[in-house]
Amino acid sequence: MMLEILPTIIQNSETPPIVIVSADHGSPKGGVDNSVRILAAYYAPAARSQFYPTITPVNVFRILFDTYFNTDFGLLPDRSYFSAQGQYFNFLEIPNECQAGE
């Protein structure tokens, strides 16, 4: 349904909208690496050049606020962490191998 409604929203908006479609985490099936993979799609015309292939959610709103509201949050390291069920405070850093598409 998103593929049907998003073009209509974008084309019929007086002001170019900002659209964020994102999941909170990947599937726990398939191991640790799969658990940090998410669906993340961003439409922000003025910030388009600021997004990069290995971006993680920690920097999305920082880029949007810096671009649209002239803030100076800057970027944080793009890191992802995992903790196994029952070991909630035993964090393991997962290498960032994500690749964004156009």
Chimera marker file (.cmm) of the C-alpha trace (Angstrom):
<marker_set name="trace">
<marker id="1" x="0.000" y="0.000" z="0.000" r="1" g="1" b="0" radius="0.5"/>
<marker id="2" x="2.905" y="2.354" z="0.668" r="1" g="1" b="0" radius="0.5"/>
<marker id="3" x="4.026" y="2.107" z="-2.950" r="1" g="1" b="0" radius="0.5"/>
<marker id="4" x="0.562" y="3.248" z="-3.993" r="1" g="1" b="0" radius="0.5"/>
<marker id="5" x="0.060" y="6.103" z="-1.514" r="1" g="1" b="0" radius="0.5"/>
<marker id="6" x="3.532" y="7.676" z="-1.313" r="1" g="1" b="0" radius="0.5"/>
<marker id="7" x="3.627" y="9.062" z="-4.880" r="1" g="1" b="0" radius="0.5"/>
<marker id="8" x="0.231" y="10.654" z="-4.294" r="1" g="1" b="0" radius="0.5"/>
<marker id="9" x="1.347" y="12.242" z="-1.029" r="1" g="1" b="0" radius="0.5"/>
<marker id="10" x="4.562" y="13.546" z="-2.577" r="1" g="1" b="0" radius="0.5"/>
<marker id="11" x="2.919" y="14.894" z="-5.746" r="1" g="1" b="0" radius="0.5"/>
<marker id="12" x="-0.037" y="16.533" z="-3.988" r="1" g="1" b="0" radius="0.5"/>
<marker id="13" x="1.824" y="18.200" z="-1.114" r="1" g="1" b="0" radius="0.5"/>
<marker id="14" x="2.095" y="21.983" z="-1.136" r="1" g="1" b="0" radius="0.5"/>
<marker id="15" x="5.351" y="21.734" z="0.776" r="1" g="1" b="0" radius="0.5"/>
<marker id="16" x="7.678" y="18.854" z="-0.122" r="1" g="1" b="0" radius="0.5"/>
<marker id="17" x="7.062" y="16.270" z="2.611" r="1" g="1" b="0" radius="0.5"/>
<marker id="18" x="9.567" y="14.314" z="4.628" r="1" g="1" b="0" radius="0.5"/>
<marker id="19" x="8.698" y="10.608" z="4.574" r="1" g="1" b="0" radius="0.5"/>
<marker id="20" x="10.310" y="8.029" z="6.841" r="1" g="1" b="0" radius="0.5"/>
<marker id="21" x="9.453" y="4.336" z="6.569" r="1" g="1" b="0" radius="0.5"/>
<marker id="22" x="11.413" y="2.295" z="9.073" r="1" g="1" b="0" radius="0.5"/>
<marker id="23" x="11.269" y="-0.910" z="11.103" r="1" g="1" b="0" radius="0.5"/>
<marker id="24" x="12.567" y="-1.139" z="14.647" r="1" g="1" b="0" radius="0.5"/>
<marker id="25" x="14.653" y="-4.311" z="14.171" r="1" g="1" b="0" radius="0.5"/>
<marker id="26" x="15.192" y="-7.217" z="11.851" r="1" g="1" b="0" radius="0.5"/>
<marker id="27" x="14.192" y="-10.803" z="12.370" r="1" g="1" b="0" radius="0.5"/>
<marker id="28" x="15.885" y="-12.651" z="15.226" r="1" g="1" b="0" radius="0.5"/>
<marker id="29" x="15.853" y="-15.722" z="12.970" r="1" g="1" b="0" radius="0.5"/>
<marker id="30" x="18.990" y="-16.007" z="10.922" r="1" g="1" b="0" radius="0.5"/>
<marker id="31" x="21.446" y="-14.998" z="13.616" r="1" g="1" b="0" radius="0.5"/>
<marker id="32" x="22.903" y="-11.892" z="15.133" r="1" g="1" b="0" radius="0.5"/>
<marker id="33" x="23.677" y="-10.110" z="11.856" r="1" g="1" b="0" radius="0.5"/>
<marker id="34" x="20.078" y="-10.443" z="10.665" r="1" g="1" b="0" radius="0.5"/>
<marker id="35" x="18.671" y="-8.993" z="13.892" r="1" g="1" b="0" radius="0.5"/>
<marker id="36" x="20.146" y="-5.529" z="13.257" r="1" g="1" b="0" radius="0.5"/>
<marker id="37" x="19.045" y="-5.304" z="9.618" r="1" g="1" b="0" radius="0.5"/>
<marker id="38" x="15.968" y="-3.168" z="9.163" r="1" g="1" b="0" radius="0.5"/>
<marker id="39" x="13.762" y="-1.707" z="6.485" r="1" g="1" b="0" radius="0.5"/>
<marker id="40" x="14.640" y="1.974" z="6.307" r="1" g="1" b="0" radius="0.5"/>
<marker id="41" x="13.520" y="4.298" z="3.526" r="1" g="1" b="0" radius="0.5"/>
<marker id="42" x="13.806" y="8.082" z="3.623" r="1" g="1" b="0" radius="0.5"/>
<marker id="43" x="12.416" y="10.776" z="1.353" r="1" g="1" b="0" radius="0.5"/>
<marker id="44" x="13.743" y="14.201" z="2.289" r="1" g="1" b="0" radius="0.5"/>
<marker id="45" x="14.531" y="16.265" z="-0.823" r="1" g="1" b="0" radius="0.5"/>
<marker id="46" x="16.639" y="18.942" z="0.893" r="1" g="1" b="0" radius="0.5"/>
<marker id="47" x="18.669" y="16.342" z="2.807" r="1" g="1" b="0" radius="0.5"/>
<marker id="48" x="19.126" y="13.799" z="0.028" r="1" g="1" b="0" radius="0.5"/>
<marker id="49" x="22.846" y="14.426" z="-0.383" r="1" g="1" b="0" radius="0.5"/>
<marker id="50" x="23.413" y="14.021" z="3.362" r="1" g="1" b="0" radius="0.5"/>
<marker id="51" x="22.368" y="10.368" z="3.498" r="1" g="1" b="0" radius="0.5"/>
<marker id="52" x="25.073" y="7.765" z="2.899" r="1" g="1" b="0" radius="0.5"/>
<marker id="53" x="25.181" y="4.002" z="2.251" r="1" g="1" b="0" radius="0.5"/>
<marker id="54" x="26.082" y="2.908" z="5.802" r="1" g="1" b="0" radius="0.5"/>
<marker id="55" x="23.763" y="5.217" z="7.750" r="1" g="1" b="0" radius="0.5"/>
<marker id="56" x="22.077" y="3.788" z="10.832" r="1" g="1" b="0" radius="0.5"/>
<marker id="57" x="18.936" y="5.164" z="12.489" r="1" g="1" b="0" radius="0.5"/>
<marker id="58" x="20.950" y="7.076" z="15.103" r="1" g="1" b="0" radius="0.5"/>
<marker id="59" x="21.813" y="9.709" z="12.480" r="1" g="1" b="0" radius="0.5"/>
<marker id="60" x="18.595" y="10.042" z="10.477" r="1" g="1" b="0" radius="0.5"/>
<marker id="61" x="16.896" y="12.673" z="12.638" r="1" g="1" b="0" radius="0.5"/>
<marker id="62" x="20.202" y="14.429" z="13.267" r="1" g="1" b="0" radius="0.5"/>
<marker id="63" x="20.547" y="14.940" z="9.504" r="1" g="1" b="0" radius="0.5"/>
<marker id="64" x="16.931" y="16.021" z="9.143" r="1" g="1" b="0" radius="0.5"/>
<marker id="65" x="17.102" y="18.505" z="12.033" r="1" g="1" b="0" radius="0.5"/>
<marker id="66" x="20.447" y="19.917" z="10.860" r="1" g="1" b="0" radius="0.5"/>
<marker id="67" x="19.130" y="20.297" z="7.292" r="1" g="1" b="0" radius="0.5"/>
<marker id="68" x="15.577" y="21.518" z="7.860" r="1" g="1" b="0" radius="0.5"/>
<marker id="69" x="15.832" y="23.349" z="11.200" r="1" g="1" b="0" radius="0.5"/>
<marker id="70" x="19.442" y="24.620" z="11.041" r="1" g="1" b="0" radius="0.5"/>
<marker id="71" x="20.485" y="22.771" z="14.180" r="1" g="1" b="0" radius="0.5"/>
<marker id="72" x="24.025" y="21.598" z="14.773" r="1" g="1" b="0" radius="0.5"/>
<marker id="73" x="23.616" y="18.079" z="16.114" r="1" g="1" b="0" radius="0.5"/>
<marker id="74" x="26.210" y="16.574" z="13.769" r="1" g="1" b="0" radius="0.5"/>
<marker id="75" x="26.694" y="12.847" z="13.342" r="1" g="1" b="0" radius="0.5"/>
<marker id="76" x="27.318" y="10.074" z="15.830" r="1" g="1" b="0" radius="0.5"/>
<marker id="77" x="29.204" y="6.862" z="15.019" r="1" g="1" b="0" radius="0.5"/>
<marker id="78" x="26.992" y="4.434" z="13.091" r="1" g="1" b="0" radius="0.5"/>
<marker id="79" x="27.092" y="1.478" z="15.460" r="1" g="1" b="0" radius="0.5"/>
<marker id="80" x="24.671" y="-1.361" z="16.089" r="1" g="1" b="0" radius="0.5"/>
<marker id="81" x="24.540" y="-3.532" z="19.186" r="1" g="1" b="0" radius="0.5"/>
<marker id="82" x="22.960" y="-6.885" z="19.955" r="1" g="1" b="0" radius="0.5"/>
<marker id="83" x="22.132" y="-8.637" z="23.198" r="1" g="1" b="0" radius="0.5"/>
<marker id="84" x="20.826" y="-12.193" z="23.377" r="1" g="1" b="0" radius="0.5"/>
<marker id="85" x="17.542" y="-13.003" z="25.037" r="1" g="1" b="0" radius="0.5"/>
<marker id="86" x="18.088" y="-13.180" z="28.777" r="1" g="1" b="0" radius="0.5"/>
<marker id="87" x="21.405" y="-11.295" z="28.498" r="1" g="1" b="0" radius="0.5"/>
<marker id="88" x="19.952" y="-7.846" z="27.947" r="1" g="1" b="0" radius="0.5"/>
<marker id="89" x="22.965" y="-5.886" z="29.221" r="1" g="1" b="0" radius="0.5"/>
<marker id="90" x="25.654" y="-7.992" z="27.569" r="1" g="1" b="0" radius="0.5"/>
<marker id="91" x="26.000" y="-5.994" z="24.350" r="1" g="1" b="0" radius="0.5"/>
<marker id="92" x="27.913" y="-7.188" z="21.317" r="1" g="1" b="0" radius="0.5"/>
<marker id="93" x="28.813" y="-4.596" z="18.656" r="1" g="1" b="0" radius="0.5"/>
<marker id="94" x="27.768" y="-5.742" z="15.185" r="1" g="1" b="0" radius="0.5"/>
<marker id="95" x="29.927" y="-4.567" z="12.246" r="1" g="1" b="0" radius="0.5"/>
<marker id="96" x="28.111" y="-2.076" z="10.028" r="1" g="1" b="0" radius="0.5"/>
<marker id="97" x="27.808" y="-3.754" z="6.666" r="1" g="1" b="0" radius="0.5"/>
<marker id="98" x="24.523" y="-2.158" z="5.630" r="1" g="1" b="0" radius="0.5"/>
<marker id="99" x="24.176" y="-0.717" z="2.163" r="1" g="1" b="0" radius="0.5"/>
<marker id="100" x="21.512" y="1.795" z="1.247" r="1" g="1" b="0" radius="0.5"/>
<marker id="101" x="19.901" y="1.738" z="-2.159" r="1" g="1" b="0" radius="0.5"/>
<marker id="102" x="18.538" y="4.555" z="-4.238" r="1" g="1" b="0" radius="0.5"/>
<link id1="1" id2="2" r="1" g="1" b="0" radius="0.2"/>
<link id1="2" id2="3" r="1" g="1" b="0" radius="0.2"/>
<link id1="3" id2="4" r="1" g="1" b="0" radius="0.2"/>
<link id1="4" id2="5" r="1" g="1" b="0" radius="0.2"/>
<link id1="5" id2="6" r="1" g="1" b="0" radius="0.2"/>
<link id1="6" id2="7" r="1" g="1" b="0" radius="0.2"/>
<link id1="7" id2="8" r="1" g="1" b="0" radius="0.2"/>
<link id1="8" id2="9" r="1" g="1" b="0" radius="0.2"/>
<link id1="9" id2="10" r="1" g="1" b="0" radius="0.2"/>
<link id1="10" id2="11" r="1" g="1" b="0" radius="0.2"/>
<link id1="11" id2="12" r="1" g="1" b="0" radius="0.2"/>
<link id1="12" id2="13" r="1" g="1" b="0" radius="0.2"/>
<link id1="13" id2="14" r="1" g="1" b="0" radius="0.2"/>
<link id1="14" id2="15" r="1" g="1" b="0" radius="0.2"/>
<link id1="15" id2="16" r="1" g="1" b="0" radius="0.2"/>
<link id1="16" id2="17" r="1" g="1" b="0" radius="0.2"/>
<link id1="17" id2="18" r="1" g="1" b="0" radius="0.2"/>
<link id1="18" id2="19" r="1" g="1" b="0" radius="0.2"/>
<link id1="19" id2="20" r="1" g="1" b="0" radius="0.2"/>
<link id1="20" id2="21" r="1" g="1" b="0" radius="0.2"/>
<link id1="21" id2="22" r="1" g="1" b="0" radius="0.2"/>
<link id1="22" id2="23" r="1" g="1" b="0" radius="0.2"/>
<link id1="23" id2="24" r="1" g="1" b="0" radius="0.2"/>
<link id1="24" id2="25" r="1" g="1" b="0" radius="0.2"/>
<link id1="25" id2="26" r="1" g="1" b="0" radius="0.2"/>
<link id1="26" id2="27" r="1" g="1" b="0" radius="0.2"/>
<link id1="27" id2="28" r="1" g="1" b="0" radius="0.2"/>
<link id1="28" id2="29" r="1" g="1" b="0" radius="0.2"/>
<link id1="29" id2="30" r="1" g="1" b="0" radius="0.2"/>
<link id1="30" id2="31" r="1" g="1" b="0" radius="0.2"/>
<link id1="31" id2="32" r="1" g="1" b="0" radius="0.2"/>
<link id1="32" id2="33" r="1" g="1" b="0" radius="0.2"/>
<link id1="33" id2="34" r="1" g="1" b="0" radius="0.2"/>
<link id1="34" id2="35" r="1" g="1" b="0" radius="0.2"/>
<link id1="35" id2="36" r="1" g="1" b="0" radius="0.2"/>
<link id1="36" id2="37" r="1" g="1" b="0" radius="0.2"/>
<link id1="37" id2="38" r="1" g="1" b="0" radius="0.2"/>
<link id1="38" id2="39" r="1" g="1" b="0" radius="0.2"/>
<link id1="39" id2="40" r="1" g="1" b="0" radius="0.2"/>
<link id1="40" id2="41" r="1" g="1" b="0" radius="0.2"/>
<link id1="41" id2="42" r="1" g="1" b="0" radius="0.2"/>
<link id1="42" id2="43" r="1" g="1" b="0" radius="0.2"/>
<link id1="43" id2="44" r="1" g="1" b="0" radius="0.2"/>
<link id1="44" id2="45" r="1" g="1" b="0" radius="0.2"/>
<link id1="45" id2="46" r="1" g="1" b="0" radius="0.2"/>
<link id1="46" id2="47" r="1" g="1" b="0" radius="0.2"/>
<link id1="47" id2="48" r="1" g="1" b="0" radius="0.2"/>
<link id1="48" id2="49" r="1" g="1" b="0" radius="0.2"/>
<link id1="49" id2="50" r="1" g="1" b="0" radius="0.2"/>
<link id1="50" id2="51" r="1" g="1" b="0" radius="0.2"/>
<link id1="51" id2="52" r="1" g="1" b="0" radius="0.2"/>
<link id1="52" id2="53" r="1" g="1" b="0" radius="0.2"/>
<link id1="53" id2="54" r="1" g="1" b="0" radius="0.2"/>
<link id1="54" id2="55" r="1" g="1" b="0" radius="0.2"/>
<link id1="55" id2="56" r="1" g="1" b="0" radius="0.2"/>
<link id1="56" id2="57" r="1" g="1" b="0" radius="0.2"/>
<link id1="57" id2="58" r="1" g="1" b="0" radius="0.2"/>
<link id1="58" id2="59" r="1" g="1" b="0" radius="0.2"/>
<link id1="59" id2="60" r="1" g="1" b="0" radius="0.2"/>
<link id1="60" id2="61" r="1" g="1" b="0" radius="0.2"/>
<link id1="61" id2="62" r="1" g="1" b="0" radius="0.2"/>
<link id1="62" id2="63" r="1" g="1" b="0" radius="0.2"/>
<link id1="63" id2="64" r="1" g="1" b="0" radius="0.2"/>
<link id1="64" id2="65" r="1" g="1" b="0" radius="0.2"/>
<link id1="65" id2="66" r="1" g="1" b="0" radius="0.2"/>
<link id1="66" id2="67" r="1" g="1" b="0" radius="0.2"/>
<link id1="67" id2="68" r="1" g="1" b="0" radius="0.2"/>
<link id1="68" id2="69" r="1" g="1" b="0" radius="0.2"/>
<link id1="69" id2="70" r="1" g="1" b="0" radius="0.2"/>
<link id1="70" id2="71" r="1" g="1" b="0" radius="0.2"/>
<link id1="71" id2="72" r="1" g="1" b="0" radius="0.2"/>
<link id1="72" id2="73" r="1" g="1" b="0" radius="0.2"/>
<link id1="73" id2="74" r="1" g="1" b="0" radius="0.2"/>
<link id1="74" id2="75" r="1" g="1" b="0" radius="0.2"/>
<link id1="75" id2="76" r="1" g="1" b="0" radius="0.2"/>
<link id1="76" id2="77" r="1" g="1" b="0" radius="0.2"/>
<link id1="77" id2="78" r="1" g="1" b="0" radius="0.2"/>
<link id1="78" id2="79" r="1" g="1" b="0" radius="0.2"/>
<link id1="79" id2="80" r="1" g="1" b="0" radius="0.2"/>
<link id1="80" id2="81" r="1" g="1" b="0" radius="0.2"/>
<link id1="81" id2="82" r="1" g="1" b="0" radius="0.2"/>
<link id1="82" id2="83" r="1" g="1" b="0" radius="0.2"/>
<link id1="83" id2="84" r="1" g="1" b="0" radius="0.2"/>
<link id1="84" id2="85" r="1" g="1" b="0" radius="0.2"/>
<link id1="85" id2="86" r="1" g="1" b="0" radius="0.2"/>
<link id1="86" id2="87" r="1" g="1" b="0" radius="0.2"/>
<link id1="87" id2="88" r="1" g="1" b="0" radius="0.2"/>
<link id1="88" id2="89" r="1" g="1" b="0" radius="0.2"/>
<link id1="89" id2="90" r="1" g="1" b="0" radius="0.2"/>
<link id1="90" id2="91" r="1" g="1" b="0" radius="0.2"/>
<link id1="91" id2="92" r="1" g="1" b="0" radius="0.2"/>
<link id1="92" id2="93" r="1" g="1" b="0" radius="0.2"/>
<link id1="93" id2="94" r="1" g="1" b="0" radius="0.2"/>
<link id1="94" id2="95" r="1" g="1" b="0" radius="0.2"/>
<link id1="95" id2="96" r="1" g="1" b="0" radius="0.2"/>
<link id1="96" id2="97" r="1" g="1" b="0" radius="0.2"/>
<link id1="97" id2="98" r="1" g="1" b="0" radius="0.2"/>
<link id1="98" id2="99" r="1" g="1" b="0" radius="0.2"/>
<link id1="99" id2="100" r="1" g="1" b="0" radius="0.2"/>
<link id1="100" id2="101" r="1" g="1" b="0" radius="0.2"/>
<link id1="101" id2="102" r="1" g="1" b="0" radius="0.2"/>
</marker_set>
